[in-house]
């Protein structure tokens, strides 16, 4: 993987400004601006056809070979390599057709203020091509891939194409939101029951306004069980925290909301996951972004996020030796891969991964219940946050 830049020497404020600049510009772009870019791209293709040229569609090349870690910004980004699909190349013909169908449909959504899930757009466009037994799409993965190509081609995110995935993630705490896209409904996430608010896929400022926040920080929690435990123990109220439950890997809408809370409300972000390679990678996706969505890290990542548990040191510190789990071959393989990622090259994370592989153990968030159910909320998290016991 390519590596770019030198170790950061800028202040946190300067870094925040640099990373969020592009996001602020994109936030201001409405459906009309996106539609204009789609129309311009489409008109170029029509001109090529009128000139009896081979019509072409250009998008960004995806994959690790075009992914970079920009250390000065602290985020994963997509490089400048592009790929071209031409209609008269038999290997590209079907993909070209599929992309044009998706392009036309999203343009229609934008013009008529309609939104659709990625599952709906697949079914809406799936049909037999007239005069043949050929389907436009055989699998949703084909239409999903076209949506990503279109995102990169017109430099936007799918949510701004009025396309979204199924929502995943929950929000709890003293935060007041206004649903601008639904009758300007105003609600506080402390008053929606113990489950909090189900985070939507489309979380842009023109749709969801963050009206008011009474909190010191955002706590991102990997497992639903731990999220529920902290609510039951009144952690959010007693510690003035905003709780975000990811239920595993954080979905795009959840990552976008965390990003907004950090940049718009200047709230520190702390991640609390299982002590294993998969939990640690969940943290890194919140912090640096992901390779799959490298083009949108400026929109989703929080480079100043800190990790507060679980760690190998916790096992000894809190006497949890009897409640560890054995690492499986897949865990060890994942840890070895992560050691090679540029964003895990710092000394603390290299040592953490090495220790985990040497001991061949992992530790879950729920293992803290071995001390007591309330231990995590009353002692573990408050102590770590107060003493700034973080991993970078």
MIVEX-699310 format. One record per residue (C-alpha): residue in three letters; x negated, y negated, z. Coordinates in steps of 0.1 Angstrom, whole numbers, padded with zeros to 4 digits. Example, Ala and Ser with C-alpha at 12.3 -4.5 7.8 and 13.67 -1.06 7.14 Angstrom:
@aa:ALA	x:-0123	y:0045	z:0078
@aa:SER	x:-0137	y:0011	z:0071
//
This chain:
@aa:UNK	x:0000	y:0000	z:0000
@aa:UNK	x:-0013	y:-0034	z:-0009
@aa:UNK	x:-0023	y:-0057	z:0020
@aa:UNK	x:-0022	y:-0094	z:0018
@aa:UNK	x:-0034	y:-0124	z:0039
@aa:UNK	x:-0053	y:-0127	z:0071
@aa:UNK	x:-0044	y:-0123	z:0107
@aa:UNK	x:-0019	y:-0149	z:0118
@aa:UNK	x:-0033	y:-0180	z:0135
@aa:UNK	x:-0002	y:-0202	z:0132
@aa:UNK	x:0020	y:-0211	z:0161
@aa:UNK	x:0053	y:-0192	z:0165
@aa:UNK	x:0072	y:-0223	z:0155
@aa:UNK	x:0053	y:-0226	z:0122
@aa:UNK	x:0058	y:-0190	z:0115
@aa:UNK	x:0095	y:-0192	z:0121
@aa:UNK	x:0098	y:-0221	z:0097
@aa:UNK	x:0078	y:-0204	z:0070
@aa:UNK	x:0097	y:-0171	z:0072
@aa:UNK	x:0132	y:-0187	z:0074
@aa:UNK	x:0128	y:-0213	z:0047
@aa:UNK	x:0139	y:-0191	z:0018
@aa:UNK	x:0167	y:-0177	z:0039
@aa:UNK	x:0180	y:-0212	z:0046
@aa:UNK	x:0180	y:-0219	z:0009
@aa:UNK	x:0199	y:-0187	z:0001
@aa:UNK	x:0224	y:-0194	z:0029
@aa:UNK	x:0235	y:-0225	z:0011
@aa:UNK	x:0242	y:-0207	z:-0021
@aa:UNK	x:0279	y:-0201	z:-0027
@aa:UNK	x:0297	y:-0178	z:-0051
@aa:UNK	x:0295	y:-0204	z:-0079
@aa:UNK	x:0257	y:-0205	z:-0078
@aa:UNK	x:0253	y:-0168	z:-0079
@aa:UNK	x:0279	y:-0164	z:-0106
@aa:UNK	x:0260	y:-0190	z:-0127
@aa:UNK	x:0228	y:-0169	z:-0125
@aa:UNK	x:0247	y:-0138	z:-0135
@aa:UNK	x:0263	y:-0155	z:-0164
@aa:UNK	x:0229	y:-0170	z:-0176
@aa:UNK	x:0213	y:-0135	z:-0175
@aa:UNK	x:0243	y:-0120	z:-0193
@aa:UNK	x:0242	y:-0147	z:-0220
@aa:UNK	x:0206	y:-0139	z:-0227
@aa:UNK	x:0215	y:-0103	z:-0233
@aa:UNK	x:0243	y:-0113	z:-0256
@aa:UNK	x:0219	y:-0135	z:-0276
@aa:UNK	x:0196	y:-0106	z:-0280
@aa:UNK	x:0224	y:-0085	z:-0295
@aa:UNK	x:0235	y:-0113	z:-0318
@aa:UNK	x:0200	y:-0115	z:-0331
@aa:UNK	x:0200	y:-0078	z:-0336
@aa:UNK	x:0173	y:-0074	z:-0311
@aa:UNK	x:0170	y:-0045	z:-0286
@aa:UNK	x:0189	y:-0058	z:-0255
@aa:UNK	x:0168	y:-0057	z:-0223
@aa:UNK	x:0175	y:-0060	z:-0186
@aa:UNK	x:0146	y:-0069	z:-0163
@aa:UNK	x:0145	y:-0063	z:-0125
@aa:UNK	x:0119	y:-0058	z:-0098
@aa:UNK	x:0100	y:-0026	z:-0095
@aa:UNK	x:0108	y:-0008	z:-0063
@aa:UNK	x:0088	y:0017	z:-0043
@aa:UNK	x:0056	y:0016	z:-0021
@aa:UNK	x:0035	y:0006	z:-0050
@aa:UNK	x:0051	y:-0028	z:-0051
@aa:UNK	x:0054	y:-0034	z:-0014
@aa:UNK	x:0031	y:-0057	z:0006
@aa:UNK	x:0027	y:-0066	z:0042
@aa:UNK	x:0021	y:-0104	z:0045
@aa:UNK	x:0003	y:-0108	z:0078
@aa:UNK	x:0005	y:-0145	z:0078
@aa:UNK	x:0043	y:-0142	z:0078
@aa:UNK	x:0045	y:-0110	z:0097
@aa:UNK	x:0069	y:-0094	z:0072
@aa:UNK	x:0071	y:-0067	z:0045
@aa:UNK	x:0077	y:-0082	z:0011
@aa:UNK	x:0083	y:-0070	z:-0025
@aa:UNK	x:0055	y:-0077	z:-0050
@aa:UNK	x:0058	y:-0092	z:-0085
@aa:UNK	x:0058	y:-0061	z:-0105
@aa:UNK	x:0089	y:-0058	z:-0127
@aa:UNK	x:0105	y:-0031	z:-0148
@aa:UNK	x:0124	y:-0034	z:-0181
@aa:UNK	x:0153	y:-0013	z:-0193
@aa:UNK	x:0162	y:-0015	z:-0229
@aa:UNK	x:0195	y:-0002	z:-0245
@aa:UNK	x:0179	y:0014	z:-0275
@aa:UNK	x:0155	y:0035	z:-0253
@aa:UNK	x:0175	y:0068	z:-0250
@aa:UNK	x:0160	y:0073	z:-0215
@aa:UNK	x:0174	y:0039	z:-0204
@aa:UNK	x:0207	y:0037	z:-0223
@aa:UNK	x:0230	y:0051	z:-0197
@aa:UNK	x:0214	y:0031	z:-0169
@aa:UNK	x:0216	y:0000	z:-0190
@aa:UNK	x:0253	y:0006	z:-0196
@aa:UNK	x:0259	y:0012	z:-0159
@aa:UNK	x:0241	y:-0020	z:-0149
@aa:UNK	x:0262	y:-0040	z:-0173
@aa:UNK	x:0294	y:-0026	z:-0159
@aa:UNK	x:0283	y:-0035	z:-0123
@aa:UNK	x:0271	y:-0069	z:-0134
@aa:UNK	x:0305	y:-0077	z:-0151
@aa:UNK	x:0325	y:-0064	z:-0121
@aa:UNK	x:0305	y:-0084	z:-0095
@aa:UNK	x:0309	y:-0115	z:-0117
@aa:UNK	x:0346	y:-0109	z:-0116
@aa:UNK	x:0346	y:-0106	z:-0078
@aa:UNK	x:0328	y:-0139	z:-0075
@aa:UNK	x:0352	y:-0157	z:-0098
@aa:UNK	x:0383	y:-0144	z:-0081
@aa:UNK	x:0370	y:-0145	z:-0045
@aa:UNK	x:0373	y:-0107	z:-0041
@aa:UNK	x:0351	y:-0084	z:-0021
@aa:UNK	x:0346	y:-0047	z:-0024
@aa:UNK	x:0326	y:-0019	z:-0006
@aa:UNK	x:0299	y:-0001	z:-0025
@aa:UNK	x:0322	y:0029	z:-0025
@aa:UNK	x:0351	y:0009	z:-0040
@aa:UNK	x:0330	y:-0005	z:-0068
@aa:UNK	x:0319	y:0030	z:-0077
@aa:UNK	x:0355	y:0043	z:-0080
@aa:UNK	x:0367	y:0011	z:-0097
@aa:UNK	x:0341	y:0016	z:-0125
@aa:UNK	x:0341	y:0054	z:-0127
@aa:UNK	x:0359	y:0066	z:-0159
@aa:UNK	x:0353	y:0086	z:-0190
@aa:UNK	x:0338	y:0067	z:-0219
@aa:UNK	x:0364	y:0065	z:-0247
@aa:UNK	x:0359	y:0092	z:-0273
@aa:UNK	x:0335	y:0113	z:-0252
@aa:UNK	x:0335	y:0135	z:-0221
@aa:UNK	x:0308	y:0114	z:-0206
@aa:UNK	x:0314	y:0097	z:-0172
@aa:UNK	x:0303	y:0061	z:-0166
@aa:UNK	x:0291	y:0073	z:-0131
@aa:UNK	x:0286	y:0109	z:-0119
@aa:UNK	x:0275	y:0099	z:-0084
@aa:UNK	x:0277	y:0068	z:-0061
@aa:UNK	x:0240	y:0067	z:-0059
@aa:UNK	x:0240	y:0057	z:-0096
@aa:UNK	x:0262	y:0026	z:-0089
@aa:UNK	x:0243	y:0018	z:-0057
@aa:UNK	x:0210	y:0017	z:-0076
@aa:UNK	x:0226	y:-0007	z:-0102
@aa:UNK	x:0237	y:-0030	z:-0074
@aa:UNK	x:0201	y:-0031	z:-0060
@aa:UNK	x:0187	y:-0038	z:-0095
@aa:UNK	x:0212	y:-0067	z:-0099
@aa:UNK	x:0202	y:-0081	z:-0065
@aa:UNK	x:0166	y:-0083	z:-0076
@aa:UNK	x:0173	y:-0095	z:-0111
@aa:UNK	x:0193	y:-0126	z:-0099
@aa:UNK	x:0173	y:-0130	z:-0066
@aa:UNK	x:0201	y:-0126	z:-0041
@aa:UNK	x:0215	y:-0100	z:-0017
@aa:UNK	x:0245	y:-0078	z:-0024
@aa:UNK	x:0266	y:-0095	z:0003
@aa:UNK	x:0264	y:-0126	z:-0019
@aa:UNK	x:0276	y:-0106	z:-0048
@aa:UNK	x:0307	y:-0099	z:-0027
@aa:UNK	x:0297	y:-0063	z:-0023
@aa:UNK	x:0292	y:-0046	z:0010
@aa:UNK	x:0286	y:-0013	z:0027
@aa:UNK	x:0305	y:0002	z:0056
@aa:UNK	x:0297	y:-0018	z:0088
@aa:UNK	x:0277	y:-0003	z:0117
@aa:UNK	x:0266	y:-0020	z:0149
@aa:UNK	x:0282	y:-0036	z:0179
@aa:UNK	x:0278	y:-0069	z:0197
@aa:UNK	x:0285	y:-0077	z:0233
@aa:UNK	x:0278	y:-0108	z:0255
@aa:UNK	x:0287	y:-0144	z:0260
@aa:UNK	x:0288	y:-0154	z:0224
@aa:UNK	x:0316	y:-0171	z:0206
@aa:UNK	x:0322	y:-0165	z:0169
@aa:UNK	x:0345	y:-0180	z:0143
@aa:UNK	x:0357	y:-0158	z:0114
@aa:UNK	x:0358	y:-0184	z:0087
@aa:UNK	x:0369	y:-0158	z:0061
@aa:UNK	x:0400	y:-0147	z:0082
@aa:UNK	x:0421	y:-0176	z:0094
@aa:UNK	x:0393	y:-0192	z:0114
@aa:UNK	x:0398	y:-0167	z:0142
@aa:UNK	x:0378	y:-0177	z:0172
@aa:UNK	x:0367	y:-0151	z:0198
@aa:UNK	x:0342	y:-0144	z:0226
@aa:UNK	x:0325	y:-0110	z:0226
@aa:UNK	x:0328	y:-0107	z:0264
@aa:UNK	x:0365	y:-0106	z:0260
@aa:UNK	x:0369	y:-0079	z:0234
@aa:UNK	x:0368	y:-0049	z:0258
@aa:UNK	x:0339	y:-0028	z:0268
@aa:UNK	x:0331	y:-0019	z:0232
@aa:UNK	x:0324	y:-0055	z:0221
@aa:UNK	x:0327	y:-0066	z:0185
@aa:UNK	x:0321	y:-0043	z:0155
@aa:UNK	x:0295	y:-0062	z:0134
@aa:UNK	x:0307	y:-0067	z:0099
@aa:UNK	x:0285	y:-0061	z:0068
@aa:UNK	x:0291	y:-0096	z:0055
@aa:UNK	x:0278	y:-0119	z:0082
@aa:UNK	x:0269	y:-0151	z:0063
@aa:UNK	x:0274	y:-0185	z:0079
@aa:UNK	x:0303	y:-0194	z:0056
@aa:UNK	x:0321	y:-0163	z:0068
@aa:UNK	x:0310	y:-0158	z:0104
@aa:UNK	x:0300	y:-0190	z:0124
@aa:UNK	x:0280	y:-0186	z:0156
@aa:UNK	x:0299	y:-0212	z:0175
@aa:UNK	x:0283	y:-0209	z:0209
@aa:UNK	x:0259	y:-0187	z:0228
@aa:UNK	x:0252	y:-0186	z:0265
@aa:UNK	x:0222	y:-0163	z:0267
@aa:UNK	x:0185	y:-0161	z:0272
@aa:UNK	x:0177	y:-0134	z:0247
@aa:UNK	x:0189	y:-0107	z:0224
@aa:UNK	x:0185	y:-0071	z:0234
@aa:UNK	x:0186	y:-0046	z:0205
@aa:UNK	x:0195	y:-0011	z:0216
@aa:UNK	x:0190	y:0021	z:0196
@aa:UNK	x:0216	y:0044	z:0210
@aa:UNK	x:0253	y:0039	z:0215
@aa:UNK	x:0251	y:0057	z:0249
@aa:UNK	x:0226	y:0032	z:0262
@aa:UNK	x:0245	y:0003	z:0249
@aa:UNK	x:0276	y:0015	z:0268
@aa:UNK	x:0255	y:0022	z:0299
@aa:UNK	x:0243	y:-0014	z:0300
@aa:UNK	x:0278	y:-0028	z:0295
@aa:UNK	x:0291	y:-0006	z:0324
@aa:UNK	x:0263	y:-0019	z:0346
@aa:UNK	x:0271	y:-0056	z:0337
@aa:UNK	x:0237	y:-0061	z:0323
@aa:UNK	x:0247	y:-0087	z:0298
@aa:UNK	x:0265	y:-0109	z:0324
@aa:UNK	x:0239	y:-0105	z:0352
@aa:UNK	x:0209	y:-0111	z:0329
@aa:UNK	x:0225	y:-0136	z:0304
@aa:UNK	x:0217	y:-0112	z:0275
@aa:UNK	x:0233	y:-0106	z:0241
@aa:UNK	x:0235	y:-0068	z:0235
@aa:UNK	x:0233	y:-0055	z:0200
@aa:UNK	x:0239	y:-0017	z:0196
@aa:UNK	x:0225	y:-0003	z:0164
@aa:UNK	x:0236	y:0033	z:0167
@aa:UNK	x:0203	y:0044	z:0151
@aa:UNK	x:0186	y:0026	z:0123
@aa:UNK	x:0200	y:-0010	z:0121
@aa:UNK	x:0224	y:-0017	z:0092
@aa:UNK	x:0219	y:-0047	z:0070
@aa:UNK	x:0247	y:-0067	z:0086
@aa:UNK	x:0233	y:-0060	z:0121
@aa:UNK	x:0198	y:-0070	z:0111
@aa:UNK	x:0212	y:-0101	z:0095
@aa:UNK	x:0230	y:-0111	z:0127
@aa:UNK	x:0199	y:-0105	z:0148
@aa:UNK	x:0179	y:-0127	z:0124
@aa:UNK	x:0205	y:-0155	z:0126
@aa:UNK	x:0206	y:-0154	z:0164
@aa:UNK	x:0169	y:-0157	z:0165
@aa:UNK	x:0165	y:-0185	z:0140
@aa:UNK	x:0197	y:-0204	z:0145
@aa:UNK	x:0199	y:-0201	z:0182
@aa:UNK	x:0161	y:-0197	z:0190
@aa:UNK	x:0168	y:-0166	z:0211
@aa:UNK	x:0139	y:-0142	z:0217
@aa:UNK	x:0146	y:-0107	z:0204
@aa:UNK	x:0136	y:-0076	z:0224
@aa:UNK	x:0140	y:-0040	z:0211
@aa:UNK	x:0148	y:-0010	z:0233
@aa:UNK	x:0145	y:0024	z:0216
@aa:UNK	x:0136	y:0060	z:0223
@aa:UNK	x:0099	y:0066	z:0228
@aa:UNK	x:0093	y:0084	z:0195
@aa:UNK	x:0082	y:0076	z:0160
@aa:UNK	x:0117	y:0072	z:0148
@aa:UNK	x:0127	y:0048	z:0176
@aa:UNK	x:0095	y:0028	z:0171
@aa:UNK	x:0102	y:0026	z:0133
@aa:UNK	x:0137	y:0013	z:0141
@aa:UNK	x:0119	y:-0015	z:0160
@aa:UNK	x:0095	y:-0023	z:0132
@aa:UNK	x:0124	y:-0026	z:0107
@aa:UNK	x:0140	y:-0052	z:0130
@aa:UNK	x:0107	y:-0070	z:0133
@aa:UNK	x:0089	y:-0067	z:0099
@aa:UNK	x:0117	y:-0055	z:0076
@aa:UNK	x:0118	y:-0022	z:0056
@aa:UNK	x:0102	y:-0010	z:0025
@aa:UNK	x:0136	y:-0002	z:0010
@aa:UNK	x:0147	y:-0039	z:0015
@aa:UNK	x:0113	y:-0055	z:0011
@aa:UNK	x:0128	y:-0082	z:-0012
@aa:UNK	x:0151	y:-0094	z:0016
@aa:UNK	x:0128	y:-0094	z:0047
@aa:UNK	x:0129	y:-0132	z:0048
@aa:UNK	x:0166	y:-0128	z:0053
@aa:UNK	x:0167	y:-0099	z:0077
@aa:UNK	x:0134	y:-0097	z:0097
@aa:UNK	x:0124	y:-0112	z:0130
@aa:UNK	x:0085	y:-0113	z:0131
@aa:UNK	x:0085	y:-0125	z:0167
@aa:UNK	x:0105	y:-0096	z:0181
@aa:UNK	x:0089	y:-0077	z:0210
@aa:UNK	x:0092	y:-0040	z:0220
@aa:UNK	x:0100	y:-0032	z:0256
@aa:UNK	x:0104	y:0006	z:0257
@aa:UNK	x:0103	y:0035	z:0258
@aa:UNK	x:0065	y:0042	z:0259
@aa:UNK	x:0041	y:0069	z:0268
@aa:UNK	x:0029	y:0048	z:0297
@aa:UNK	x:0065	y:0048	z:0311
@aa:UNK	x:0063	y:0085	z:0315
@aa:UNK	x:0036	y:0082	z:0341
@aa:UNK	x:0047	y:0049	z:0356
@aa:UNK	x:0082	y:0061	z:0364
@aa:UNK	x:0075	y:0098	z:0370
@aa:UNK	x:0094	y:0111	z:0340
@aa:UNK	x:0070	y:0140	z:0331
@aa:UNK	x:0098	y:0166	z:0337
@aa:UNK	x:0123	y:0149	z:0313
@aa:UNK	x:0102	y:0145	z:0282
@aa:UNK	x:0109	y:0164	z:0249
@aa:UNK	x:0085	y:0182	z:0227
@aa:UNK	x:0076	y:0165	z:0194
@aa:UNK	x:0087	y:0184	z:0164
@aa:UNK	x:0065	y:0188	z:0133
@aa:UNK	x:0086	y:0161	z:0116
@aa:UNK	x:0079	y:0137	z:0145
@aa:UNK	x:0041	y:0143	z:0142
@aa:UNK	x:0042	y:0138	z:0105
@aa:UNK	x:0061	y:0106	z:0109
@aa:UNK	x:0036	y:0093	z:0135
@aa:UNK	x:0007	y:0100	z:0112
@aa:UNK	x:0024	y:0081	z:0083
@aa:UNK	x:0031	y:0051	z:0106
@aa:UNK	x:-0006	y:0050	z:0117
@aa:UNK	x:-0014	y:0041	z:0080
@aa:UNK	x:0012	y:0013	z:0078
@aa:UNK	x:-0005	y:-0021	z:0079
@aa:UNK	x:0021	y:-0035	z:0104
@aa:UNK	x:0012	y:-0007	z:0129
@aa:UNK	x:-0026	y:-0012	z:0125
@aa:UNK	x:-0029	y:-0033	z:0157
@aa:UNK	x:-0047	y:-0016	z:0187
@aa:UNK	x:-0017	y:-0012	z:0210
@aa:UNK	x:0004	y:0006	z:0185
@aa:UNK	x:-0025	y:0027	z:0172
@aa:UNK	x:-0031	y:0038	z:0208
@aa:UNK	x:0006	y:0045	z:0214
@aa:UNK	x:0009	y:0067	z:0183
@aa:UNK	x:-0023	y:0085	z:0191
@aa:UNK	x:-0013	y:0092	z:0227
@aa:UNK	x:0021	y:0106	z:0216
@aa:UNK	x:0005	y:0129	z:0190
@aa:UNK	x:-0021	y:0141	z:0215
@aa:UNK	x:0005	y:0149	z:0242
@aa:UNK	x:0030	y:0161	z:0215
@aa:UNK	x:0059	y:0146	z:0236
@aa:UNK	x:0086	y:0121	z:0231
@aa:UNK	x:0108	y:0103	z:0257
@aa:UNK	x:0145	y:0093	z:0252
@aa:UNK	x:0162	y:0062	z:0266
@aa:UNK	x:0186	y:0084	z:0286
@aa:UNK	x:0157	y:0100	z:0304
@aa:UNK	x:0158	y:0070	z:0328
@aa:UNK	x:0190	y:0084	z:0342
@aa:UNK	x:0167	y:0109	z:0360
@aa:UNK	x:0160	y:0080	z:0384
@aa:UNK	x:0197	y:0070	z:0386
@aa:UNK	x:0224	y:0058	z:0362
@aa:UNK	x:0219	y:0022	z:0371
@aa:UNK	x:0180	y:0023	z:0371
@aa:UNK	x:0177	y:0011	z:0335
@aa:UNK	x:0198	y:-0020	z:0341
@aa:UNK	x:0188	y:-0029	z:0377
@aa:UNK	x:0150	y:-0022	z:0376
@aa:UNK	x:0135	y:-0009	z:0343
@aa:UNK	x:0146	y:-0036	z:0318
@aa:UNK	x:0146	y:-0066	z:0342
@aa:UNK	x:0111	y:-0058	z:0354
@aa:UNK	x:0097	y:-0053	z:0319
@aa:UNK	x:0112	y:-0085	z:0306
@aa:UNK	x:0102	y:-0106	z:0337
@aa:UNK	x:0066	y:-0093	z:0335
@aa:UNK	x:0065	y:-0095	z:0297
@aa:UNK	x:0055	y:-0058	z:0294
@aa:UNK	x:0058	y:-0058	z:0256
@aa:UNK	x:0042	y:-0040	z:0227
@aa:UNK	x:0037	y:-0064	z:0198
//
